[in-house]
Amino acid sequence: MLVAIVLVSIMNVMIMAVYERINEIGTMAAIGTVPGKILSLFMVEGFLLGVFGTLIGVVISLVTIAGMNTAKISFDFGRQKGLLLSPTIALNDVVTVAGIVIAIAVLASLQPAWKAARMDPITALRHI
């Protein structure tokens, strides 16, 4: 589920970024920027979206876990009374999920970046 959410979100943002910058992409292509450079610009943007999104998510989740542990929330479950909620997360889980999210963000930005790199400069410059 996480993979699908990240894939759709990043792809949507990158498609809109390409669509909103058609004139700029056309200008870059018209002055001689090679398609590989345009592709790499959008790939780096997708990578940075993944990295910053992951960092923000990790910080929010670690702060939430610390807050829940500090609050010492107790609850009842069935016949058991006064259970203490103490969430934990392993460092290797955080690193694994962060790596997966960043990799999916890069993969999701590949199609819009490819489209931007293959755009015809004349057609792109005519776009309103």
N, C-alpha and C positions, 0 to 999 in steps of 0.2 A: 504494500500500500504506500509506503514511504517513497519507494522508487517511482511509482506512478505520479504521485503528487509533485515530486521534485521535477520529474521529466516534463510534465505538462506546464508547470509554472515557469520554469526556465525557458522552455521553448516558446511559450507565449510572450514572455518579455523580450526574447531575442528577435522573434518575428516582428514585433512592434518596433523594436529598435532599428531593424533593417528598413521597414516600411517608412518610418519617419525620417530616415536619413538617405533616401534614394538620391536626392539632389547632391548631397555631400559625397556619396559613393561614386556617382557619375563624375563629379569634379575630380575626385582623387584618381579615378581610372583615366580620365581625359588628360591629366597632366603627366601620366606615365607610371602611375603606381601599379606594380605587378599584382596580378590576382592573388598570389600567395601572401602578399603583405596585407591585403584587405581581408583575406580569410583569417590570418593570424590576429588581426586587430579584434575581430568579432569573437574569435576563440578565447583570447585573453579576457575580453569582457565577460564571457560566460564563465570562465574559470574564476574570475574575481567575484562574480555574483555568488558562485558556489562557496568560495572561501569565506566571504563576509557573512553570508546567510548561515553557514555552519558555525562560525564563531559566535554570532548572535544567539543562535539556538543553543549552543553548548553553555554559554554564560547564563542564559535564562533558566535552563534546566538545572544547572548546578546550584544556582541561587535558590530555586524552588525546592530542591532536595534539601539544601542546608536549612531553609526556613521551616520545612516540614519536620526535620529532625529537632530543630530548636523548639518548636511548638509542642512537641511530645503529645501528639494527637492519639487519643485512645478510642477504641471502638469495641462493639460487641458483635460477635459473629456466631450465630447459632447458640449453642450452650456455653460457649466460651465468653467470659466477661472480662473487660478491661485489657484487651489486647493493645499493644503499643505499636503504632505505625512508625516504622523506621526504614524508609527507602534508602537504598544504596545503588551505586552503579560502578562497575569496574572500569578502570582506565582503558583497558584494551577494547572494551565495548564502545567507548566514546570514540577512540581512534578509528576503529573499524567502520562505524557508522559514518563518521566524518569523511573518511576516505571514499566510501561508497557514494555519499551525497555529492562530493566534489567531482568524482568520476562521471556520475550521471549528469551533472550540470555541464560538464565539458561535452559529453555526448549529445545532450539536448541542444547545445549551441552549434553543433556541427552543420546541421541542415540549413539554418538561416545564414550562417557564415558562408557556406558553399554557394547559396543563392546570391548573396551580396558579391562574392568574388567573381561570379560568372555573369554579372549584369553588364549589359551593353551600355557604354558610356553615353551614346547619343540618345537612346531611349530614356535612360535615367535622368539626363539633363532636361528632357522635355516634360518630365513628370511634375505635376503641380502639387 
